[in-house]
Amino acid sequence: MLKKLCYFIIFIITLFAINLSLGEASEVSYITTTEDDVPIFNNITNKDTIGFLKINQTYKVNSEEQNYWKINFGNGIGYVSKDQATATSKTQKTPREYKSKNTIIIKEDTIIYDKSSAQAKPIAVIAKNQRYPIVSSHYFNWYKVKIGGKVGFINKENTEKDKGIPVLMYHHVLPDADNKKFRDVSAVTSVENFEAQMKWLSDNGYQTILLQDLEQFLNKEINLPGKVVAITFDDGLKSNYIYAYPILKKYNFKATEFLITSRLHLDKTPDFNPDAIQTLSMEEVEAMKDIFDLQSHTHDLHSAEDGKSHVLLKSYDEVKNDFLTGNDMIPFQYMAYPFGQYKRKTIAILKELDIKMAFTIKKGKVKIGDNPYKLRRQAVNHDSTLEDFIELVEN
């Protein structure tokens, strides 16, 4: 009897699992498009178009705003004007939720079809320069994707595999003519090169993101364009405000400054001296907040003994107290490890303090699925040519 009961329980669990995988019947709200090529916006402020819906197609509604329906678009949300779609309600099997870590970049406006065959009908379009998650690769020429509760298929021809988001790493910035003492220091970038790099990004359609955007992308909460970079500066150096800040502002770019908070000048702002390594004052920190997001490079642990960072050498409590002290001065959610060094206890402390991400100096790009406490960056050095820079950035 007991054996039969066990078999029955296993049978019920199996049926339940199958039902979950196929979807279950539920009352859901839908919209049906009344026009062709209805724009999908990524927000309702700037109304950047990220795709289009085809006429007489029905899509599941995630939620709604006053004038917009919100539908699932990749790992994020798309907004559709209520003027171009009508509400309906019906009972049908809804596909199980699926958020993929495998993303592609759309090179040209790409049609989503209802089938992967010659008889397929268009159901939507993904606009070019979108990072879009795939459910799976389908045969040789197709990817399976989801949009608005529908499963569709896109041809691989107009896509490329996403190699990751570049997080650029800078330190000191100086005009070439003023650089008398640091010409052989790899972490010093000339103002001329920095200007050329930012101009190239702007001329080629790149946008800058902040680390909170990167965090949401890694958590599969938002989509991002194909052409994005995150720009970071380590150490909180005065030259970042004097030279990098106005260039970033000129191109309407944002960046992150990883501060060593114990080295900030609290009461005065010293004059700039190109022959010295100077740190920011609190006055300068406040003035640069419209461009720079301020994060942590520790409070007073940016030192080393025999090549080992004090983050590694100090006790658990000392490291934790250092992070807390820095957070009291300037609250942070993200950290760059001094010298890129960390160990398990470092990550444990960050998790205990609810710090969301941390960055190394290991070369590489950031992709969904990466450990958020071991993220890679692309170092831009003093001898990086524009061609080198382009190679660091491009997919």
DONU-293884 format. One record per residue (C-alpha): x, y, z; chain. Coordinates in steps of 0.05 Angstrom, whole numbers. Layout:
! residues N
ATOM      c1      c2      c3  dokol
ATOM       X       Y       Z      A
...
//
This chain:
! residues 395
ATOM      c1      c2      c3  dokol
ATOM       0       0       0      A
ATOM      56      48      19      A
ATOM      92      32     -46      A
ATOM      29      48     -87      A
ATOM      20     113     -49      A
ATOM      92     133     -66      A
ATOM      81     119    -140      A
ATOM      17     160    -138      A
ATOM      53     219    -106      A
ATOM     109     215    -158      A
ATOM      56     214    -213      A
ATOM      22     276    -187      A
ATOM      88     314    -179      A
ATOM     107     295    -251      A
ATOM      40     320    -278      A
ATOM      49     385    -239      A
ATOM     119     395    -267      A
ATOM      94     383    -338      A
ATOM      39     433    -328      A
ATOM      89     485    -304      A
ATOM     134     474    -364      A
ATOM      77     480    -414      A
ATOM      41     536    -379      A
ATOM     -24     537    -341      A
ATOM     -93     564    -357      A
ATOM    -104     631    -324      A
ATOM    -145     694    -334      A
ATOM     -98     747    -362      A
ATOM    -105     814    -395      A
ATOM     -84     824    -467      A
ATOM     -80     879    -519      A
ATOM     -92     872    -593      A
ATOM     -59     921    -640      A
ATOM    -104     963    -685      A
ATOM     -48     992    -729      A
ATOM      14     965    -762      A
ATOM      85     978    -736      A
ATOM      61    1004    -668      A
ATOM     123    1032    -633      A
ATOM     150    1000    -569      A
ATOM     185    1050    -524      A
ATOM     236    1035    -471      A
ATOM     208    1090    -426      A
ATOM     154    1143    -428      A
ATOM     200    1202    -418      A
ATOM     248    1200    -476      A
ATOM     206    1151    -516      A
ATOM     265    1116    -548      A
ATOM     237    1065    -597      A
ATOM     262     994    -584      A
ATOM     215     956    -630      A
ATOM     148     952    -665      A
ATOM      85     909    -659      A
ATOM      49     883    -721      A
ATOM     -25     895    -735      A
ATOM     -79     849    -707      A
ATOM     -31     814    -660      A
ATOM     -48     799    -588      A
ATOM       3     808    -532      A
ATOM       0     796    -457      A
ATOM      -2     858    -413      A
ATOM      47     861    -356      A
ATOM      16     924    -325      A
ATOM      -4     993    -347      A
ATOM       8    1068    -339      A
ATOM     -43    1123    -352      A
ATOM     -32    1125    -428      A
ATOM      11    1062    -439      A
ATOM       7     987    -436      A
ATOM      69     953    -408      A
ATOM      90     887    -441      A
ATOM     149     842    -430      A
ATOM     205     859    -479      A
ATOM     265     813    -471      A
ATOM     287     816    -398      A
ATOM     255     884    -389      A
ATOM     192     924    -404      A
ATOM     165     958    -467      A
ATOM     113    1013    -468      A
ATOM      57    1013    -520      A
ATOM       9    1072    -530      A
ATOM     -63    1057    -511      A
ATOM     -85    1095    -573      A
ATOM     -56    1040    -618      A
ATOM     -80     977    -583      A
ATOM    -145     955    -551      A
ATOM    -153     916    -487      A
ATOM    -182     846    -487      A
ATOM    -186     790    -437      A
ATOM    -185     715    -449      A
ATOM    -165     649    -420      A
ATOM    -106     613    -451      A
ATOM     -43     577    -433      A
ATOM      12     627    -416      A
ATOM      84     607    -429      A
ATOM     127     596    -368      A
ATOM     170     656    -349      A
ATOM     239     651    -376      A
ATOM     296     702    -370      A
ATOM     357     681    -409      A
ATOM     429     698    -395      A
ATOM     446     689    -468      A
ATOM     439     755    -505      A
ATOM     450     777    -576      A
ATOM     459     846    -608      A
ATOM     410     865    -662      A
ATOM     449     897    -720      A
ATOM     389     918    -762      A
ATOM     314     922    -749      A
ATOM     296     848    -744      A
ATOM     228     815    -753      A
ATOM     202     766    -702      A
ATOM     162     711    -738      A
ATOM     110     664    -710      A
ATOM     146     604    -741      A
ATOM     215     587    -766      A
ATOM     193     572    -836      A
ATOM     177     603    -904      A
ATOM     103     606    -885      A
ATOM     118     648    -823      A
ATOM      80     712    -807      A
ATOM     112     774    -774      A
ATOM      88     786    -703      A
ATOM     136     842    -681      A
ATOM     202     877    -697      A
ATOM     263     887    -652      A
ATOM     298     953    -668      A
ATOM     372     955    -685      A
ATOM     424     965    -631      A
ATOM     385     926    -579      A
ATOM     415     874    -532      A
ATOM     361     820    -531      A
ATOM     358     754    -493      A
ATOM     345     689    -531      A
ATOM     307     629    -504      A
ATOM     348     582    -546      A
ATOM     383     572    -613      A
ATOM     333     540    -662      A
ATOM     362     499    -719      A
ATOM     418     532    -758      A
ATOM     390     600    -777      A
ATOM     341     618    -721      A
ATOM     337     641    -649      A
ATOM     276     631    -606      A
ATOM     256     694    -568      A
ATOM     198     720    -526      A
ATOM     158     785    -531      A
ATOM      93     804    -497      A
ATOM      78     733    -474      A
ATOM      89     705    -545      A
ATOM     144     659    -569      A
ATOM     174     678    -636      A
ATOM     233     666    -681      A
ATOM     286     713    -710      A
ATOM     336     700    -765      A
ATOM     408     700    -741      A
ATOM     430     739    -803      A
ATOM     419     808    -772      A
ATOM     448     791    -704      A
ATOM     514     779    -670      A
ATOM     531     743    -606      A
ATOM     538     791    -547      A
ATOM     610     789    -521      A
ATOM     594     832    -461      A
ATOM     592     904    -436      A
ATOM     659     941    -430      A
ATOM     672     974    -363      A
ATOM     729    1022    -377      A
ATOM     781    1035    -323      A
ATOM     819    1101    -317      A
ATOM     860    1133    -262      A
ATOM     900    1198    -273      A
ATOM     888    1246    -331      A
ATOM     939    1300    -352      A
ATOM     953    1344    -413      A
ATOM    1012    1315    -450      A
ATOM    1051    1380    -445      A
ATOM    1043    1382    -369      A
ATOM    1063    1309    -357      A
ATOM    1135    1316    -335      A
ATOM    1139    1263    -282      A
ATOM    1090    1207    -301      A
ATOM    1105    1192    -374      A
ATOM    1122    1119    -359      A
ATOM    1064    1107    -312      A
ATOM    1013    1064    -348      A
ATOM     954    1090    -307      A
ATOM     963    1162    -333      A
ATOM     921    1179    -394      A
ATOM     934    1242    -434      A
ATOM     877    1292    -438      A
ATOM     886    1291    -514      A
ATOM     875    1215    -517      A
ATOM     816    1218    -469      A
ATOM     783    1272    -511      A
ATOM     794    1230    -575      A
ATOM     766    1168    -541      A
ATOM     703    1203    -516      A
ATOM     693    1236    -585      A
ATOM     698    1168    -618      A
ATOM     645    1140    -571      A
ATOM     599    1198    -585      A
ATOM     611    1197    -661      A
ATOM     596    1123    -663      A
ATOM     531    1124    -625      A
ATOM     553    1097    -557      A
ATOM     517    1113    -493      A
ATOM     546    1111    -423      A
ATOM     512    1074    -367      A
ATOM     520    1078    -291      A
ATOM     533    1017    -248      A
ATOM     461    1014    -225      A
ATOM     442    1002    -298      A
ATOM     494     948    -303      A
ATOM     468     915    -239      A
ATOM     397     914    -265      A
ATOM     421     885    -331      A
ATOM     459     829    -295      A
ATOM     397     815    -253      A
ATOM     356     809    -318      A
ATOM     311     867    -298      A
ATOM     325     912    -358      A
ATOM     350     910    -429      A
ATOM     408     953    -453      A
ATOM     428     979    -522      A
ATOM     484     944    -560      A
ATOM     528    1005    -559      A
ATOM     540    1021    -486      A
ATOM     600    1029    -440      A
ATOM     610    1041    -366      A
ATOM     666    1090    -351      A
ATOM     702    1084    -284      A
ATOM     758    1122    -250      A
ATOM     798    1095    -191      A
ATOM     828    1132    -131      A
ATOM     788    1198    -131      A
ATOM     842    1240    -163      A
ATOM     837    1315    -172      A
ATOM     854    1310    -246      A
ATOM     789    1273    -258      A
ATOM     751    1336    -238      A
ATOM     798    1385    -272      A
ATOM     803    1349    -339      A
ATOM     757    1289    -347      A
ATOM     695    1322    -318      A
ATOM     688    1377    -371      A
ATOM     701    1329    -428      A
ATOM     649    1280    -403      A
ATOM     600    1337    -394      A
ATOM     614    1361    -465      A
ATOM     592    1294    -493      A
ATOM     534    1285    -443      A
ATOM     568    1223    -414      A
ATOM     565    1195    -343      A
ATOM     620    1160    -304      A
ATOM     634    1128    -237      A
ATOM     688    1152    -188      A
ATOM     715    1100    -139      A
ATOM     737    1142     -80      A
ATOM     789    1129     -25      A
ATOM     750    1168      25      A
ATOM     806    1177      77      A
ATOM     845    1217      25      A
ATOM     791    1268      10      A
ATOM     806    1340      30      A
ATOM     751    1358      77      A
ATOM     763    1432      93      A
ATOM     800    1461      34      A
ATOM     812    1453     -41      A
ATOM     887    1456     -57      A
ATOM     910    1487    -122      A
ATOM     925    1438    -177      A
ATOM     997    1416    -187      A
ATOM    1010    1372    -249      A
ATOM    1075    1346    -217      A
ATOM    1038    1315    -158      A
ATOM     986    1261    -148      A
ATOM     929    1299    -114      A
ATOM     862    1275     -90      A
ATOM     794    1309     -93      A
ATOM     766    1356     -42      A
ATOM     695    1350     -15      A
ATOM     678    1414     -52      A
ATOM     700    1383    -118      A
ATOM     663    1318    -102      A
ATOM     599    1357     -93      A
ATOM     611    1396    -157      A
ATOM     621    1334    -200      A
ATOM     559    1296    -177      A
ATOM     519    1315    -240      A
ATOM     567    1273    -281      A
ATOM     601    1225    -232      A
ATOM     568    1171    -190      A
ATOM     609    1163    -126      A
ATOM     628    1094    -102      A
ATOM     681    1061     -58      A
ATOM     754    1043     -66      A
ATOM     756    1031      10      A
ATOM     765    1084      64      A
ATOM     838    1073      85      A
ATOM     859    1005      58      A
ATOM     889    1026      -8      A
ATOM     960    1005      13      A
ATOM    1001     942       5      A
ATOM    1057     903      38      A
ATOM    1100     856      -3      A
ATOM    1050     863     -60      A
ATOM     990     844     -18      A
ATOM     933     893      -7      A
ATOM     913     912      63      A
ATOM     844     886      44      A
ATOM     876     817      46      A
ATOM     922     829     106      A
ATOM     874     861     156      A
ATOM     825     822     199      A
ATOM     753     812     182      A
ATOM     730     864     232      A
ATOM     783     915     209      A
ATOM     762     909     137      A
ATOM     688     912     154      A
ATOM     698     974     198      A
ATOM     737    1007     141      A
ATOM     680     995      93      A
ATOM     630    1022     144      A
ATOM     672    1085     155      A
ATOM     675    1099      81      A
ATOM     600    1087      75      A
ATOM     586    1137     131      A
ATOM     624    1191      92      A
ATOM     596    1175      23      A
ATOM     544    1119      19      A
ATOM     560    1067     -34      A
ATOM     532    1004     -66      A
ATOM     592     984    -109      A
ATOM     666     976     -98      A
ATOM     731     971    -136      A
ATOM     782     928    -100      A
ATOM     849     962     -87      A
ATOM     900     931    -135      A
ATOM     843     886    -157      A
ATOM     856     840     -97      A
ATOM     803     805     -55      A
ATOM     789     739     -21      A
ATOM     729     701       4      A
ATOM     724     742      68      A
ATOM     723     806      27      A
ATOM     663     783     -12      A
ATOM     630     758      52      A
ATOM     636     827      82      A
ATOM     608     860      20      A
ATOM     548     814      22      A
ATOM     538     826      96      A
ATOM     537     901      83      A
ATOM     490     892      23      A
ATOM     541     918     -27      A
ATOM     515     895     -95      A
ATOM     576     890    -141      A
ATOM     652     895    -139      A
ATOM     704     904    -193      A
ATOM     773     874    -206      A
ATOM     827     896    -253      A
ATOM     824     831    -293      A
ATOM     815     845    -367      A
ATOM     749     828    -399      A
ATOM     677     849    -409      A
ATOM     616     839    -365      A
ATOM     562     789    -384      A
ATOM     498     763    -352      A
ATOM     517     704    -308      A
ATOM     583     734    -284      A
ATOM     597     734    -210      A
ATOM     576     805    -187      A
ATOM     635     808    -139      A
ATOM     688     789    -191      A
ATOM     671     835    -248      A
ATOM     724     850    -301      A
ATOM     744     917    -331      A
ATOM     781     943    -392      A
ATOM     841     984    -371      A
ATOM     856    1045    -415      A
ATOM     931    1058    -408      A
ATOM     977    1116    -426      A
ATOM    1001    1080    -489      A
ATOM     932    1058    -513      A
ATOM     923    1082    -584      A
ATOM     854    1099    -611      A
ATOM     855    1032    -647      A
ATOM     870     997    -581      A
ATOM     813    1034    -548      A
ATOM     764    1015    -604      A
ATOM     784     942    -595      A
ATOM     770     946    -520      A
ATOM     700     974    -533      A
ATOM     672     942    -596      A
ATOM     633     878    -593      A
//
